[in-house]
């Protein structure tokens, strides 16, 4: 997925990518920012929903309002540094190995079902 100059579609509108795909991609961007700012964060699942997305995290300390601004700033930094998002498919074995290497215990078991 390449970044475009066109604004993202609004709910109900179509664009170069479905809105659910954009939301899914942004959830990965947010997870990358949280991972950078909160080493050791455990990730649950964060599906896109009707008006956005959510992501479950287990953190050593709860998030505060000031943390949200830091996360957003880091998301913007990551997006500038890496303007293209690439969708790739992994085999179950590759996905499991990657998740084990990152110590993402909540995701290991479901990824191997």
PEMOCOR-V791992 format. One record per residue. RES is the residue in one letter. D_FIRST is the distance of its C-alpha to the first C-alpha in Angstrom with 2 decimals. Layout:
BEGIN
RES_D_FIRST / RES_D_FIRST
END
This chain:
BEGIN
X_0.00 / X_3.78 / X_6.64 / X_9.07 / X_12.82 / X_13.17 / X_14.06 / X_12.51 / X_14.60 / X_17.84 / X_19.27 / X_20.10 / X_18.03 / X_15.30 / X_12.32 / X_9.34 / X_8.31 / X_11.38 / X_12.67 / X_13.27 / X_9.65 / X_9.17 / X_12.51 / X_11.84 / X_9.08 / X_11.67 / X_14.35 / X_13.01 / X_12.93 / X_16.43 / X_17.61 / X_16.81 / X_18.80 / X_21.59 / X_21.78 / X_22.30 / X_24.82 / X_26.56 / X_26.95 / X_28.12 / X_26.28 / X_26.12 / X_23.23 / X_23.95 / X_21.44 / X_19.44 / X_18.38 / X_17.07 / X_20.21 / X_21.45 / X_21.12 / X_18.58 / X_18.50 / X_20.86 / X_21.13 / X_24.44 / X_25.46 / X_28.75 / X_29.72 / X_33.00 / X_33.51 / X_32.39 / X_29.90 / X_31.60 / X_30.55 / X_30.34 / X_27.87 / X_25.35 / X_25.38 / X_24.90 / X_21.93 / X_20.30 / X_21.20 / X_19.75 / X_16.42 / X_16.37 / X_17.50 / X_14.83 / X_12.04 / X_13.98 / X_14.52 / X_11.03 / X_8.75 / X_5.72 / X_4.99 / X_5.78 / X_7.40 / X_10.91 / X_14.15 / X_17.37 / X_20.90 / X_23.01 / X_24.89 / X_21.94 / X_20.62 / X_24.22 / X_24.80 / X_21.82 / X_22.95 / X_26.56 / X_25.81 / X_24.26 / X_27.24 / X_25.28 / X_28.25 / X_27.16 / X_24.21 / X_26.06 / X_28.29 / X_25.89 / X_23.43 / X_26.36 / X_27.67
END
